[in-house]
Amino acid sequence: MALVLFLAVVFFGVFWSKPQEPSSVLVFNKPKVNIDMKIFDSDQFKNLLAFTEMEIQYSYIATTIDGKEKTGFIPAVSIEKAREVLKSMGLDVSELKEADIGRDNPFEPYYQSVAAPVQK
């Protein structure tokens, strides 16, 4: 009985009470962040190097000076730059294309576990 009486008092006290009036004073908390703009005038900032262009991986098939076929990958900013680098290496490029990087199926593992052959 005491529990029911206690719950009734809490119920009436909480749900039938009038809300308090909000404070008329506006509160603004200034952020505690100080930005030092003098860094832009420092030698350290002025000597920063610009980002280089992102290189793309290209696959190639080429022939060497002695007529052997060579395949591989070369990173370059563009396909023209890749062709220039291969030519400077003394290779005659027959095929040059952007390499397929990644997987078509994201659920396919990067490596396949190969079962050991069964000994008879």
Sequence and secondary structure as in RCSB ss.txt:
>XXXX:A:sequence
MALVLFLAVVFFGVFWSKPQEPSSVLVFNKPKVNIDMKIFDSDQFKNLLAFTEMEIQYSYIATTIDGKEKTGFIP
AVSIEKAREVLKSMGLDVSELKEADIGRDNPFEPYYQSVAAPVQK
>XXXX:A:secstr
 HHHHHHHHHHHHHHSS      SS           GGGGGSHHHHT        EEEEEEEE TTS EEEEEEE
ESSHHHHHHHHHHTT EEEEEEE   S SSTTS SS         
